[in-house]
Amino acid sequence: MSTTGVIGPVVRALHVLRALNHAPQSTLQALHAATGLPKSTVHRLLMTLKSEGYVRADVVKGTYALTEKVRCLSEGFSEPDQVVEVGAPILLRNTRNTGLPLAIGTLERGHVVVRYSSMPYSPIGSEHTTVGHIHDLVHSGMGQAFLAFCGEAERERLMQWMQATIPDPAGWPQIERDIERNLAATRKRGYGLRKGSGRGSSTTLAVPIEHDERVLGVLSLTTFGALLTPERLHECLGLLAQTRGEITAALAARQERGQRIP
């Protein structure tokens, strides 16, 4: 396949790396068969990868294997990145099917940051997009959903971070009690909630995205508060539950295929 801007040697090197990832201790013949590349090409690529520290050769057995250094190639792609990558097309499809705007947020430095939003594709979105919006952990629907349902150790660390950042440390005991009441209400309700105030304001509903008993992100739905009649609220919560289920199923399927998932 010829594509403008594609660098052939890089593509071929990636083919070799993928083949080695699926079959450690591969021979030159095995890599030739797996990639469809000429043996001479595979050999040159292996020598290049070996010189850069990504491949090691066993001269006795005549095999090649990946080194620990290949892990560095994935360090810039985090677990929350995977939730966004897996979830974005699901959100887009469900918004196009229902008209309801959805978003995914992940934890960053003590706040929940919106990483993807399908709001541009919704006829009832409260604004053009929410990507990049930063939400605190106490007053926002997304923050409540994360803090209420994350693990105890993680919640304790986040509470310590909040305590360290308040202007008046003497006021922390009362703030902590208020937060705990808020979290208890969120758990009882089953979702985070930020109610809009005033005509034309927006309201957010949010639920945690969990995998292997860990909260990896938050799924939210934000729309005009005046539209959230009891029937509409039920519909919105149903869509959140459906979308979350599809995301977690997609994460599990990726894990089954052996791709990188926490």
matplotlib code that plots the C-alpha trace (Angstrom):
import matplotlib.pyplot as plt

x = [0.0, 1.3, 0.3, 1.6, 3.8, 4.3, 8.0, 8.4, 11.4, 9.5, 6.5, 8.6, 10.4, 7.0, 6.0, 9.2, 8.5, 4.9, 6.1, 8.6, 6.0, 3.7, 6.5, 9.5, 12.8, 12.0, 14.4, 15.1, 13.1, 10.1, 10.2, 10.4, 7.3, 5.4, 6.1, 6.3, 9.4, 12.6, 15.1, 17.7, 15.3, 14.4, 18.1, 18.9, 16.0, 17.0, 20.5, 19.2, 16.9, 19.7, 22.0, 19.4, 18.9, 15.4, 16.3, 18.9, 20.3, 21.1, 24.0, 24.0, 20.3, 20.0, 17.0, 16.0, 14.0, 12.8, 14.6, 13.2, 13.8, 10.7, 8.6, 9.7, 7.8, 4.5, 5.1, 3.7, 0.4, -1.3, -4.3, -6.6, -5.5, -6.8, -10.2, -10.4, -9.2, -11.7, -14.6, -14.6, -16.1, -18.7, -19.7, -19.9, -22.1, -24.5, -24.8, -25.6, -28.3, -29.9, -28.9, -27.6, -24.2, -21.6, -18.0, -15.1, -12.9, -9.8, -7.9, -5.1, -3.3, -6.2, -8.9, -11.0, -10.2, -12.5, -10.6, -13.4, -16.8, -19.5, -21.3, -20.6, -22.8, -25.7, -28.6, -29.1, -25.6, -25.2, -22.1, -20.0, -17.6, -16.3, -12.9, -10.3, -12.7, -11.2, -13.5, -12.8, -13.5, -16.2, -18.6, -18.6, -20.6, -17.5, -15.4, -18.0, -18.3, -14.5, -14.0, -17.0, -16.2, -12.4, -10.4, -10.0, -6.2, -6.6, -9.4, -7.2, -4.4, -6.8, -8.2, -4.7, -4.0, -7.1, -6.2, -2.7, -4.1, -6.8, -5.9, -6.9, -5.8, -7.9, -11.1, -10.3, -12.2, -15.5, -14.6, -13.8, -17.2, -19.0, -17.1, -17.9, -21.6, -21.5, -19.7, -22.2, -25.1, -23.3, -22.9, -26.5, -27.7, -25.3, -24.0, -22.4, -24.7, -24.0, -27.3, -27.5, -28.7, -30.8, -32.6, -30.7, -28.0, -26.7, -26.8, -24.3, -24.8, -21.7, -20.7, -17.3, -15.7, -14.3, -12.0, -10.5, -12.0, -10.3, -11.8, -10.0, -12.2, -15.6, -18.4, -20.8, -23.8, -24.3, -27.4, -29.8, -31.3, -34.8, -34.8, -34.3, -37.8, -38.1, -38.7, -35.7, -33.5, -34.3, -33.5, -30.2, -29.1, -30.0, -27.8, -24.9, -25.3, -25.4, -22.4, -20.4, -21.1, -20.0, -16.7, -15.9, -16.7, -14.4, -11.6, -12.1, -12.0, -8.8, -7.3, -8.4, -6.5, -3.4, -3.2, -2.1, -4.8, -4.3]
y = [0.0, 3.4, 6.4, 9.9, 10.7, 7.1, 6.1, 2.6, 1.5, 2.7, 0.6, -2.4, -2.0, -1.9, -5.1, -6.8, -5.5, -6.7, -10.1, -10.4, -9.3, -12.2, -14.8, -14.2, -16.0, -15.9, -17.0, -15.0, -17.5, -17.2, -13.4, -13.5, -15.8, -13.7, -10.3, -11.3, -9.2, -10.4, -12.0, -9.4, -6.6, -8.4, -8.9, -5.2, -4.1, -6.5, -5.2, -1.6, -2.5, -4.3, -1.4, 0.9, -1.6, -2.9, -6.3, -8.9, -11.8, -15.3, -16.3, -19.9, -20.5, -18.1, -16.3, -12.8, -11.3, -8.0, -6.3, -4.4, -1.2, -1.7, -0.9, 2.7, 2.9, 2.5, 4.7, 7.8, 6.0, 5.7, 3.7, 6.8, 7.2, 3.7, 4.5, 7.6, 5.6, 2.8, 5.0, 7.8, 5.9, 4.4, 7.9, 9.2, 6.4, 6.6, 10.4, 10.0, 7.4, 9.3, 13.0, 13.1, 14.6, 12.5, 13.0, 11.1, 12.6, 11.3, 12.3, 14.7, 16.4, 16.3, 17.3, 15.5, 16.8, 16.2, 14.3, 13.6, 15.1, 14.2, 17.4, 18.9, 16.1, 16.6, 19.0, 19.7, 20.2, 23.2, 24.4, 23.5, 21.3, 20.6, 19.1, 20.5, 21.6, 21.1, 19.9, 19.8, 16.6, 18.0, 20.3, 18.8, 15.8, 14.2, 14.8, 13.4, 10.2, 9.7, 10.5, 8.5, 5.3, 5.2, 2.9, 3.8, 4.3, 6.6, 8.5, 9.0, 10.4, 12.8, 14.0, 14.6, 16.6, 18.7, 19.3, 20.5, 23.0, 24.8, 28.4, 27.9, 24.5, 25.1, 24.8, 21.3, 19.3, 20.9, 20.7, 17.0, 16.3, 18.1, 16.1, 12.8, 13.7, 14.6, 11.3, 9.3, 10.9, 10.3, 6.6, 6.2, 8.0, 5.9, 8.8, 12.2, 15.2, 18.9, 20.8, 24.0, 27.1, 29.6, 29.6, 28.1, 26.5, 23.0, 19.9, 17.1, 13.4, 11.3, 7.6, 6.0, 3.8, 0.9, -2.0, -4.6, -2.8, 0.5, 3.7, 4.6, 7.5, 9.1, 9.1, 12.1, 13.6, 17.3, 19.1, 21.9, 21.3, 22.3, 19.3, 16.8, 15.8, 12.6, 10.6, 12.3, 11.7, 8.0, 8.0, 9.7, 7.4, 4.4, 5.8, 6.3, 2.7, 1.3, 3.4, 2.5, -1.2, -1.0, 0.8, -1.8, -4.6, -3.1, -2.8, -6.4, -7.5, -5.6, -7.3, -10.7, -9.9, -9.2, -5.5, -3.2, -2.7, -2.3]
z = [0.0, -1.0, 1.2, 0.9, 3.9, 5.0, 5.6, 4.4, 6.6, 9.7, 8.8, 8.2, 11.5, 13.2, 11.5, 12.9, 16.4, 16.3, 15.1, 17.9, 20.4, 19.4, 19.1, 21.4, 20.5, 16.8, 14.1, 10.9, 8.9, 11.3, 11.1, 7.4, 7.3, 9.8, 8.2, 4.5, 4.2, 2.4, 4.7, 3.9, 4.9, 8.1, 8.9, 8.4, 10.5, 13.3, 13.2, 13.5, 16.4, 18.1, 17.8, 19.4, 22.2, 21.4, 20.2, 21.4, 19.5, 20.7, 18.4, 19.7, 19.0, 16.1, 17.6, 18.3, 21.2, 22.4, 25.3, 28.3, 26.4, 24.3, 27.4, 27.0, 23.8, 25.7, 28.7, 27.0, 26.5, 29.9, 31.2, 30.9, 27.3, 26.6, 28.1, 25.8, 22.8, 23.4, 24.5, 22.0, 19.1, 21.4, 22.7, 19.2, 18.0, 21.0, 20.6, 17.0, 17.9, 20.8, 20.3, 23.9, 24.6, 26.4, 27.6, 29.1, 31.8, 33.5, 36.6, 36.2, 39.1, 41.5, 39.0, 36.4, 32.9, 29.9, 27.3, 24.7, 24.1, 21.7, 22.4, 18.9, 17.5, 19.8, 19.0, 22.7, 23.9, 26.3, 24.5, 21.5, 23.3, 26.8, 25.9, 28.1, 30.8, 34.3, 37.1, 40.9, 42.8, 45.1, 43.3, 39.8, 38.8, 37.2, 40.3, 42.6, 40.5, 40.6, 44.3, 45.5, 43.7, 43.4, 45.7, 49.4, 49.1, 46.1, 47.7, 50.8, 48.7, 47.0, 50.3, 51.6, 48.4, 48.9, 52.5, 51.6, 49.0, 51.1, 52.1, 55.8, 57.2, 60.3, 58.3, 57.0, 59.6, 58.5, 54.8, 55.2, 56.9, 54.1, 51.5, 53.2, 53.3, 49.6, 48.8, 50.8, 48.9, 45.6, 46.4, 47.5, 44.3, 42.2, 40.1, 40.4, 40.0, 39.3, 39.2, 37.1, 38.8, 36.9, 33.6, 30.7, 32.9, 32.4, 34.6, 34.6, 35.4, 35.8, 36.5, 37.0, 34.3, 36.2, 35.2, 37.5, 40.5, 39.6, 38.4, 35.2, 34.1, 34.3, 31.8, 31.9, 30.2, 30.3, 29.0, 29.9, 33.4, 32.2, 29.9, 32.7, 33.5, 35.6, 32.4, 30.6, 33.7, 33.5, 29.8, 30.4, 33.3, 31.1, 28.3, 30.8, 32.0, 28.5, 27.3, 30.4, 29.8, 26.2, 27.2, 29.9, 27.6, 24.9, 27.5, 28.6, 24.9, 24.4, 27.4, 26.0, 22.8, 24.9, 24.3, 27.0, 29.6, 33.3]

ax = plt.figure().add_subplot(projection="3d")
ax.plot(x, y, z, "-o")
ax.set_aspect("equal")
plt.show()
